[in-house]
Amino acid sequence: MVTPFEEKSFFLRAFRGHTLTFFLGEESGLGESGSEGFAAVVDELVKAGVRVLVLHPDDARVISWVGEKFSLLPGAAIRLLPESSHPALAAVLWRHGSPMLHAVTLAGAPSNSFLATASAAAIALRLPRVIVLAATGGLTNGSGRFISYLNPAQLADSPLVPETGNGAARQQEFLTSIRAMLDGGVEAVSLCRLGEVGRELFTFEGSGTFFSRHHYCRVRPLGWDDAPAVMALIRRGEKEGFLLPRSPEDSARLILSGYGAFIGDGFLAGLAALLTTPYREERAGEIAGIYALTRFKGEGIGGYLLKRIVEDGARSGLSYLFAVTTHLRVVDFFRRHGFRPVSRGEVPDAKWHRYDPERRRQVTCMRRELSRVMVGAGDPPETAQGEEPCLNTR
């Protein structure tokens, strides 16, 4: 029986020893339902060994709210004067040392200039991860569709929500501050609602818009230290119904023969396995367990993974690659990458050993021939026009 893997536990371990910074202002929706849960999230982070900074404006209502919500949490309240330098703030934080929670009042920074002041502090202190808390939550595009992820290129021409007046102006202010932070060295920024911060931080799907400083996707073979992240991703895929349930041994096999697609500074966004041991005689490789997070839909995660597998398969002397699936969308995905539908007799016999007879009658087999001249000349990654968010192959 597969042991359930809780995503929150994985993320808390991943955040341990690092700093998360929250921007909390009047625009954060302090009085909205669910806002009380923010203190509980901070409490969980602190107990897990995560350093937490809460930057807020010099506003009586916000200061009172922070004092009330964090009164039972061990921490330190700091008031940064306008004339204070950022090195002075850093020195104060380091001098306090032991408390994992610091609530910092940016004195002299009223609510109408808080975002700019807080962004400048994040850049100067070289803070790695910032969560901007806004009552409006994440961004939407010109058609009103929620935007889950933006890389720098997408952020450069991201349209505003279809609003006018203060709503659009406020959205522009968020975008300006976020662009400045990413350009200034902040690795990642989240824009989400106060009451949904737990889902943004502790789940793969998130709840707001995630901005990464890096727009590249790097694919590499998975290693031993990737196992916790991979297991969390596998469980997510199984929960969503995009991956078939696997035994611990099957999951380990997928990891030991797998590839990971990493976004930005190392966020695992997708995975796939290349199985070759059962098919040595045919010099064939099976692509299995290919899965990408829906949050990165349109980033071409599946295409990047497949491109690397095709190149490595050709380099290692494989004659062909194959995959089996019951999903028409997956069939279309493989077609776009040079695979063609074949009969079940055109894949290795070993594939069907102990295979469910009913499922065998339902699957479509996809195959692509390989040659050494293909090395380094793989397919271009998928784009938003060729969606491949979640694929089920086995």
C-alpha positions in Angstrom: 0.0 0.0 0.0 1.3 3.4 -1.0 1.9 5.7 2.0 0.2 9.1 1.4 2.7 11.9 0.9 1.6 15.2 2.3 2.7 18.1 0.1 2.8 20.5 3.1 5.4 18.4 4.8 7.6 18.4 1.7 7.4 22.2 1.3 8.1 22.8 5.0 11.2 20.8 4.7 12.2 22.6 1.5 11.7 26.0 3.2 13.6 25.0 6.4 16.7 27.2 6.9 15.5 29.8 4.3 13.8 33.1 4.6 10.3 33.9 3.4 9.3 37.6 3.3 5.7 38.8 3.4 4.5 42.2 2.3 1.4 43.0 4.5 -0.4 46.3 3.9 -3.8 47.9 3.9 -4.4 46.4 0.5 -3.9 42.9 1.9 -7.6 42.4 3.0 -6.9 42.3 6.7 -10.6 42.1 7.5 -11.6 39.4 5.0 -12.6 35.9 5.9 -9.7 33.5 6.1 -7.2 36.2 7.1 -6.9 34.7 10.5 -5.3 31.7 9.0 -2.2 33.7 8.1 -0.9 33.7 11.6 -1.3 29.9 11.7 0.7 29.6 8.5 3.5 31.7 10.0 3.4 29.6 13.1 3.9 26.4 11.1 6.8 28.0 9.2 8.5 29.2 12.3 8.1 25.8 14.0 9.6 24.1 10.9 12.7 26.3 11.1 11.8 28.8 8.5 12.9 32.4 9.0 9.9 34.8 8.5 10.0 38.5 7.8 6.7 40.5 7.8 7.2 43.9 6.3 4.3 46.3 6.8 3.7 50.1 6.5 3.6 52.7 9.3 -0.1 52.4 9.6 -1.9 52.2 12.9 -4.5 49.7 11.7 -1.9 47.4 10.2 0.4 47.6 13.2 -2.6 46.8 15.5 -3.5 43.8 13.3 0.0 42.4 13.3 0.3 42.9 17.1 -2.9 41.0 17.7 -2.3 38.1 15.3 1.3 37.5 16.3 1.0 38.1 20.0 1.4 34.5 20.9 4.2 33.8 18.5 7.9 34.1 19.5 9.4 36.9 17.6 10.7 40.4 17.5 9.1 43.7 16.4 11.4 46.1 14.7 10.8 49.7 13.7 12.9 50.8 10.8 13.3 54.6 10.7 13.3 56.5 7.4 16.9 57.5 7.9 18.0 54.0 8.7 20.1 52.2 6.0 19.4 48.7 4.8 22.6 47.4 6.3 21.4 48.8 9.7 18.2 46.7 9.3 20.3 43.6 8.4 22.5 44.2 11.5 19.4 44.4 13.7 18.0 41.2 12.3 21.2 39.4 12.7 21.7 40.8 16.2 18.3 39.4 17.3 19.3 36.1 15.7 17.3 33.6 17.6 13.7 34.6 16.8 12.6 33.1 13.6 9.9 35.8 13.1 10.5 39.5 12.6 7.7 42.0 12.1 9.3 45.1 10.6 7.5 48.4 10.5 8.8 50.5 7.7 8.5 53.8 9.6 7.8 56.8 7.5 6.4 54.6 4.7 2.6 55.3 4.5 0.4 52.8 2.8 0.5 54.6 -0.5 4.3 54.2 -0.9 4.7 50.9 1.0 5.1 48.6 -2.0 7.9 50.7 -3.4 9.7 51.0 0.0 9.3 47.3 0.8 10.5 46.3 -2.7 13.6 48.4 -2.3 14.3 46.7 1.1 13.9 43.2 -0.4 16.4 44.1 -3.2 18.9 45.7 -0.8 18.7 42.8 1.6 18.9 40.3 -1.2 15.9 38.4 0.0 15.3 35.2 -1.9 11.5 34.8 -1.8 8.7 37.4 -1.4 5.0 36.9 -1.0 2.9 40.0 -1.7 -0.4 39.7 0.0 -3.3 41.4 -1.9 -7.0 41.3 -1.5 -7.3 40.9 -5.3 -5.1 37.8 -5.3 -3.2 36.8 -8.4 -3.2 38.3 -11.9 -5.7 37.7 -14.6 -5.1 38.2 -18.3 -6.9 40.4 -20.8 -9.8 37.9 -21.1 -10.2 37.6 -17.3 -8.5 34.2 -17.1 -6.4 33.5 -14.0 -2.6 33.5 -14.5 -0.8 31.0 -12.3 2.8 31.5 -13.5 4.8 34.2 -15.2 8.4 34.1 -16.3 10.3 37.4 -17.0 9.5 37.3 -20.8 5.8 36.9 -20.1 5.8 39.5 -17.3 7.3 42.1 -19.7 4.2 42.1 -21.8 1.6 40.9 -19.3 -1.7 42.6 -19.9 -3.7 44.1 -17.0 -6.9 42.7 -15.8 -9.9 44.0 -17.7 -10.6 46.8 -15.2 -10.5 50.5 -15.3 -9.7 53.2 -12.8 -8.2 52.3 -9.4 -8.3 48.5 -10.0 -6.1 48.7 -13.1 -3.8 51.3 -11.5 -3.3 49.1 -8.4 -2.6 46.1 -10.6 0.1 48.1 -12.5 1.6 49.1 -9.1 1.9 45.4 -8.2 3.5 44.6 -11.6 6.0 47.4 -11.3 7.1 46.4 -7.9 7.4 42.7 -8.8 9.4 43.5 -12.0 11.7 45.7 -9.9 12.3 42.9 -7.4 13.0 40.3 -10.0 15.3 42.6 -11.9 17.0 43.4 -8.6 17.8 39.8 -7.7 14.8 38.5 -5.8 14.5 34.9 -7.0 10.8 34.5 -6.8 7.7 36.4 -5.9 4.1 35.2 -5.2 1.0 37.4 -5.4 -1.9 35.9 -3.5 -4.7 36.6 -1.1 -4.0 36.7 2.6 -6.5 33.9 3.4 -5.0 31.6 0.7 -1.3 31.9 1.6 -1.2 28.4 2.9 -2.3 26.9 -0.4 0.1 29.1 -2.3 3.1 27.9 -0.2 2.2 24.3 0.7 0.7 22.9 -2.5 2.0 22.4 -6.1 -1.1 24.0 -7.6 -0.7 27.2 -5.6 -3.4 29.9 -5.2 -2.0 33.0 -6.7 0.4 34.1 -9.4 4.0 32.8 -9.1 6.8 34.9 -10.7 10.2 33.5 -11.2 13.3 35.5 -12.0 14.5 32.7 -14.3 12.6 31.8 -17.4 14.6 28.8 -18.4 13.7 25.2 -18.0 16.6 22.8 -17.3 16.1 19.0 -17.8 18.6 16.6 -16.1 18.6 13.0 -14.9 17.0 12.7 -11.4 19.3 11.8 -8.5 19.0 10.5 -5.0 18.5 13.9 -3.4 15.6 14.6 -5.7 13.5 11.8 -4.3 11.4 13.8 -1.8 10.4 16.3 -4.5 9.7 13.6 -7.0 7.6 11.5 -4.6 5.6 14.6 -3.9 5.1 15.2 -7.6 4.1 11.6 -8.2 1.5 11.7 -5.4 0.1 14.9 -6.9 -0.2 13.3 -10.3 -1.9 10.2 -8.8 -4.3 12.4 -6.9 -5.2 14.4 -10.0 -5.7 11.1 -11.9 -2.9 11.9 -14.5 -0.6 9.2 -13.2 -1.5 5.6 -12.5 -1.0 4.5 -8.8 2.5 3.0 -8.3 4.0 0.8 -5.7 7.0 2.1 -3.8 9.2 -0.1 -6.0 7.7 1.3 -9.2 8.1 4.8 -7.9 11.7 4.1 -7.1 12.2 2.7 -10.6 10.7 5.8 -12.1 13.1 8.0 -10.1 16.2 5.9 -10.9 15.5 6.0 -14.6 13.9 9.4 -14.7 14.4 13.0 -15.8 13.3 16.1 -14.1 12.3 19.5 -15.6 13.4 22.3 -13.2 12.1 25.8 -13.4 14.0 28.8 -12.2 16.4 28.1 -9.3 15.4 24.5 -9.0 11.6 24.0 -8.7 10.7 20.6 -10.0 7.9 21.2 -12.5 7.7 17.9 -14.3 9.2 14.4 -14.7 9.4 11.5 -17.1 11.2 8.1 -17.1 13.1 6.3 -19.8 12.9 2.5 -19.2 15.3 0.4 -21.1 16.3 -2.6 -19.1 13.3 -4.8 -20.1 13.9 -4.0 -23.8 17.6 -4.6 -24.2 17.2 -7.1 -27.0 15.2 -4.7 -29.2 17.4 -1.7 -28.2 14.2 0.1 -27.3 13.2 2.6 -24.6 9.8 3.2 -23.1 8.7 6.7 -22.0 6.7 6.3 -18.8 5.2 8.5 -16.1 5.5 11.8 -18.0 3.8 14.5 -15.9 4.0 18.2 -15.6 2.3 20.5 -13.1 -0.7 22.4 -14.4 0.7 25.6 -12.9 3.3 25.7 -15.6 0.9 25.0 -18.4 2.2 26.6 -21.6 5.8 26.5 -20.5 6.6 23.5 -22.6 7.6 21.2 -19.7 6.6 18.0 -21.5 8.3 19.2 -24.7 11.6 19.9 -22.8 11.5 16.5 -21.2 10.8 14.6 -24.4 13.5 16.5 -26.3 16.1 15.5 -23.7 14.9 11.8 -23.7 15.1 11.7 -27.5 18.6 13.0 -27.5 19.8 10.7 -24.8 18.1 7.7 -26.4 19.8 8.4 -29.7 23.2 9.0 -28.0 23.0 5.7 -26.1 22.3 3.7 -29.3 18.6 3.0 -28.9 16.8 2.1 -32.1 13.4 3.5 -31.1 11.3 5.0 -28.3 7.7 4.1 -27.6 4.9 5.0 -25.2 1.4 3.6 -24.6 -1.6 5.6 -23.5 -5.3 5.6 -23.3 -5.6 9.4 -23.7 -6.2 11.0 -27.1 -4.6 14.3 -25.9 -1.4 12.4 -25.1 -1.5 10.7 -28.5 -1.6 14.2 -30.1 1.3 15.3 -27.9 3.5 12.5 -29.1 2.4 13.1 -32.7 3.7 16.6 -32.5 7.1 15.2 -31.4 7.6 12.8 -34.3 5.9 9.7 -32.9 3.4 7.7 -34.9 0.7 5.3 -33.9 1.7 1.6 -34.3 0.1 -1.7 -33.6 0.7 -3.4 -30.3 2.9 -5.9 -32.1 5.4 -3.1 -33.0 6.5 -2.6 -29.4 8.5 -5.1 -27.4 6.7 -8.2 -26.2 8.1 -7.6 -22.7 5.8 -4.6 -22.4 2.8 -6.9 -22.2 4.1 -9.3 -19.6 1.6 -9.3 -16.8 -0.2 -6.3 -18.5 -3.9 -5.9 -17.8 -5.7 -7.5 -20.8 -8.5 -5.0 -20.8 -6.2 -2.0 -20.7 -4.1 -3.6 -23.4 -7.1 -3.5 -25.7 -7.7 0.2 -25.0 -4.2 1.6 -25.3 -2.7 3.4 -28.3 1.0 2.6 -28.9 3.2 5.5 -30.1 6.7 4.9 -31.6 9.6 7.0 -32.9 12.6 5.8 -34.7 16.0 7.1 -33.5 19.4 7.5 -35.2 22.7 8.9 -33.9 22.5 11.9 -36.3 19.5 13.1 -34.2 21.8 14.0 -31.2 21.6 17.7 -30.4 18.9 18.2 -33.0 15.8 17.4 -30.9 12.4 18.9 -31.3 11.7 22.4 -30.1 9.8 22.5 -26.8 6.1 22.9 -26.7 4.5 26.3 -26.6 1.2 27.5 -25.2 -0.3 26.5 -28.5 0.6 22.9 -27.9 -0.6 22.3 -24.4 0.9 19.4 -22.5 0.1 20.1 -18.8 -0.5 16.6 -17.6 0.2 13.4 -19.5 -0.6 9.8 -18.5 1.7 7.1 -20.0 2.3 3.6 -18.8 
